[in-house]
Amino acid sequence: MKTTMYRKQAENFPEWDPPAPSTVYIKIKNIPYETFKTRLNQGLVDTEIDQIRNRLERRIYCCEICSKYVNGHCVITNRKAEPGWICKSFVPKEEFIYLDARHGSENSTGFRHLSETGLRKDRVDGEARKEQNPVSVDGGGLYEEGIALYRQGRLKLALETFDQVLSENPQHFAATFYRGTALLKLKFYEEALETFDRASKINSCHAGLWTNKGFVLMRLERFRQSLEAFERSISLNPVQKNAWEGKDAVLARILQCEKALKESEKALEINSCDAGALFQKGKLNLKLGELEQAKTSFEKALEVKPENADSWHLRGKVLFGMGLEKEALHAFEKATRQKPDFPEAWYEKGLVFLKLGNPKSAENAFKIAADLWENKGEKTKAETAWQKVRKLGSGIK
């Protein structure tokens, strides 16, 4: 009987029955109603509520981007649903939470799918550039094609499309932002970081950019810098679930490193020439962004055990981070001599050659790194190196 009633209700379920903006906000943030009321009274959610309302009114939020919409089927109503429908149980998928639908941006298709913070400034600046330059800042249909591919999960094709947009307009913030985000999802962390660095030079006030940069830095185990990025994001927009979660995660990593660092220091109090403890201390110093301390730790470790390729490699990373390129190159060369099948050292060596203005040697180092990673079955890392080779082959650094 109950099943029959449920089916009847499902059959009569309205095609467009949107939830209240406050309901969507609470679901997105995964917070209790009391917390929402507190934030509302403090004036912290007004802008986001307005944005959600605009998305609902314009039907940007719909079944197509709902987490309950699976293969054309709504798991809430237990029936087939059209992409353009919506119901009160709507919860947008994580990658679509930050769709922008601010009033007045209807003609700015380039920013429709961006994280919302800072877009008003971008749109105004973009229109000013349009007056000076006939090339559209939005990149027209090509950018929309890239977004469509991104939303479909066809990230490599999306990257190619964003690259075409950026070849015509290097200042296209939206394409740069999504290029970095696609690279982050593909686990091309080094290139993602480079892309977000470029994006921050175009617009340093975009909270979503700093959130994503924080996650990249965390994956690269640059924890102090990651924390700074998350804090920058939160300062720009305090109501961000992802940024707060990222900050909590990286703080936990920092605490783990600090605890392990104390253990290493205790071991060195017993034996100051313990090469293993010195190496571990250097690694932890590096993760915590303590470059001077890391440099000293690796130097001492190499005095005890000069044939340690890993110590030479990490010493090179520290020196490179300190801007001492020639010393870093020497360290990476020592690492690759001690251990010729060391792809990470070859890759870092390539980066140093690029910085020193030697693209031919850089290309050779990247090729060796790519081949070694492929032999080890690490395809993502190999592809990162091959991308560097292709760019150098086309004359792009």
N, C-alpha and C positions, 0 to 999 in steps of 0.2 A: 504493500500500500504506500509506504513512505517512498519507495523507489519510483512508483508511478507518479506520485505528486512531484517528486524532484525533477523527473523528466519533463513533466508538464510545465513546471516553472522554467526549466532550461529552454524549452521550445518558445516560451513567451518572453524570454530575456531580451530586453531592449538592445538595439544595436549600438546606441550611443547613450551611455549612462555614466557620465564621468563622476569621479569622487570629488570631494571638496579639496581645494589646494592644501589645506592644513593636513588632511589625511595623507596625501601624497608626501608631504614634507616629513611627517612622522615616520612613514614607512621607509623613505630614503635614508633618513638619519638613524633609524632603528632606536628611537628614544621613547620613553614613556610620555603620556600626555602632559603630566605635571611639568616635566622638563621643557616641553614645547611652550606651555603657558608662561613659564618663567622667562624663557628667551623672548617670547612675544612681548611681554611687559617691559623687557629691557630694550626693546627695539632692535634686536639682533637678527630677526628673521623677516622683516618687512619686505626687503628687496627680493629675497628668494621666493617668498610667497607670491609676490607680484609676477615673478618670472614663471613660476609653475602655473599660475592662473592664465597667463598669456599662452603658454604651451598647450594648455587644455582647450582654451578658446579657439586656438588656431589648429587644433587637432594634430599637433606635432607629437604629443604624448598619445599613443594609441596602442591597440593590441600588438601591432607589428614589433614594438620595442618593449613589450611587457615580458617580465621574467616568467610569467605563467602561460605564455603563448608558445607552445612547442609543436613544431611541424604542422602549423595550421590548425592546431587543436587547443582549446582553452581548458586547462586542467581545473579551473574554478567552476565553470558552468558545465563541464563534462560534455562539451559539444564542439563541433567545427565552428571556427570563427574567421571572419574576414580581417585582413590586416588593419583596416581603417576603423574597426569598432573599438569600443572601450567599455569597461564596467567599473564598479566601485572598488573592486579588489585589485585594481591596476598597481603594479610595482615595476618601474622601469629597470631594465638591465643596467648593470653597473656602468658599462661603457657609454650609456646614453643618459646618464643622470644629468650631465652638464650641458645639455642642449640649450642653445641660446635663442630666446624668442622675445627679446626686449622690444618694446614698442618703438617704432622708428627705424628698426633694422631690417624691415621687410625687403628692401632692395639690396641689402648687403648679404648676398648669398654666401660669401666667403666666410662669414662668421656664424652662420646659423648653427653649426654643430660644435662650436667651441665652448670651452669652459667660460663661465660668464664674467668672471672678474676682469675688469680692465678693458672690456670690449668697447665701451662707449668712447673712451679715448682713442682706441684703435680706429673706430669707424670715422671719427672726426678727422684724425690725422690722415686716414686713407683717402677721404674726400678731398682734403687739401692737396694730396699728392696727385689725385686724378686731374685737378685743374692745371697742374704743371706738367703732367705726363699723360698722353692719350691712352697708354696701356692701363687697363683696368686693374686696380689693386686686388680685386677679388679673383682674378684668373679665369672668370667666366665659367663656361661649361666644363672645362678641363679640370678645374678644382672640384666641381661637383662630382665629376666622374671618379676622382680620387677618393672623395668621401664615401661614395657609393661602394667602391671596392673595399675600403676600410671597414665599413659597416658589415659587409658580407664576409669579412675575415680573410679576404684575399690581399694580405698585407704586402707581399712583394710586388704585386701589380700596382697597388696603391702607392708604394714608394716610387715606382717608376713614373707614375703620373704626377706626384708631388714634385719630383725632380724636374719634370718638364715645366711645371708652373714656375718653379724657382729659377729655372734657366732664363725665363722671360722677365721675371720680377723677383730678384733676390730678397726684397724687403717684404714679401708676402708672409705676414706673421702666421696666419692660419695654416698655410701649407707647411711652414717650418715647424710649427707646434705639432701638427699631426704626423709629420715625417718622424720627428723624435719619438712620439708615442708609439708609432708602428714599429720602430726599431727597438724600443723597450719591450714590446710584446714579443718580438722575434728573438729577444735576448742578445741583440747586438749592442751591448752596453756601452762600449767605448764610442762607437759612432753616434749612439743616442745622446751621450753626454755632449759630444761636439755640436750636435744639432741643437740641443737645448741651450748651449752657450751662445750660439748664433741667434737663437730666438730671443734670449734675454737682452741682447744688444738692440733688437728691434723694439721690444716692449718688456721692460723689467718689472712691470706692475701687474703681471698676470699670475694670479694665485695658483691656477692649475699647472702652469709651467713649473713653478718651484716645487709643487708636490711631486710631479713626475721626475723632476731632476733629483729630488730627495731619494726616490725609489731607485733610480739608476746608481747613484752614489752608494746606496746601501748594498746593492748587488755587487758593486766593485770593492766593497769592504773599506770604503772611505767614510768611516762612521761619523767623525766630527763634522765633516763637510755636509754629510747627509742631514745631520741634526740642524745645522745652520739653514739648509734649504727648506726643511719642513717648518722651522720657526719663521722664516721669511714668508712662506706661504700663509701661515696662520695669522701673521701680523697684517697681511693684506686682506684676508677674509677669515675671521675667527670661526665661522660656522662651516667647518669642513670635516666630515667624518674621515675621509681618506688621509688627510694631512695629520690629524690627531692620532689616528691609528699608526701611521708611518712613524711619527715622532715617538710614540710609546715603544714601537718595535725597535727602533734604532737606539733608544735609551737603554733598553734591555741588553742589546749587544754591547753597548759601551760599558755597562756595569759588569758584564761577563769578562770583557777585556781587562778592565781595571782589576778585577778579582784575580784573573790569571797572571796579570802583571805583578801583583804582590807576591804570588807564589814563585815566579821567576826570580824576583829580587831576593826572596828568602833563600832560594837555592844558591844564588850568587854570593850571599853573605857567608855561606858555608864553603863554597869553592868559587872564587872570582874568575877562575880560568875554565869554567864549565862551558865548552863551546855550544852545547845543546841549549843550555839556559840562556846564553847570550843571544843565540839565534832566535829563540822564542820571544825574548824580551824585545828584540829589534822588530819582529813581526807585529807584536802588539803595539809598540810605539808607532809603527807605520799606520796601523788601522785607526789609531787614535789621533792621527795627524801630528804626532810629536816627532817631526823630522830630524831635528838636531839630536835628540836622544836615540832615535833609530839609527842614525848615521854612526854615532859613537858605539852603539851595541854591535853593529855589523863589522865595524873596524876591529873591535876587540875579538869578535868571533873568528875573523879571518886571520888574526895574528896567531890564534891557537890552531886553527884548521884552515890553512890557505887554499886547500884543494876543494873546498865546499862550493859547488856551482850555485846552489840555492842562495847562499849568503851573498855571493857576487851579484846574482840577479836582483835580489831585493835591495842590496846596496845601490845598484844602478837605478832602481825605481826611486829610491830616496833622493839620490843626487839629481835625477832628472826633475823631480818635484821641486827641488831647491833652485832650479835654473842653472845647474852646473853640468851642461850638456857634454862637454869633452870628458870630464871625469866619469860621467854616467856611461858614455860610449866605451871607455876603457873597462869599466866594470862588466858591461854586457859582453864584451869581447872575451874577457876572462871566463865568464860563465859558459859561453859557447865553446871555448877551447876545452874546458874541463868536461863539458857534457854537450857534444855536438847535436844530439837529438833533443834539444831543449827548446820547443817552439815558443814558449812565453818569452824567453830571452831574445830569440831572433826577432819576434814581433816588436818588443820594446826597443831593440836595436834599430829597427826600421823607423820607429817614431823619432828616435834621436837623429838619425841621418836626415830625416825630413826637416827637423828643426835647424840642423846645421847647413841646410841648403844643398844636400847631396841626394837628389831624387833617384839617381841610378842605383846607388848602393842601397837606398831605402827599398826600392822595388825588389831587388835581389833578396834582401832580408825577409820581406813579406812573403815572397814566393817560397822560401825555405820553410818559414813558419807554417804556411798553408799546407804544404806537402806533408810536413811532420804531423800536423793536427789531423789531416785526412788519414794518415797511416794509423793514427791512434783511435780513429773512429769519432773524433770530435768535430762533427760537420759544421756546427754553428760557428765555432771559433775559426775553422778553416775558411768559411764563407766571409767572415769579418776580414781576414787577411787578403783573400782574393778580391774583395771590394777595394781595398787599398791599392792592390796591383792594377786593377782596371782603371781606377781614377788616375793613377800615375801614367798609365799607358795612354790616357786621353788628355794628359797635360794638366789634370786637376789635382791640386795638393789637398 
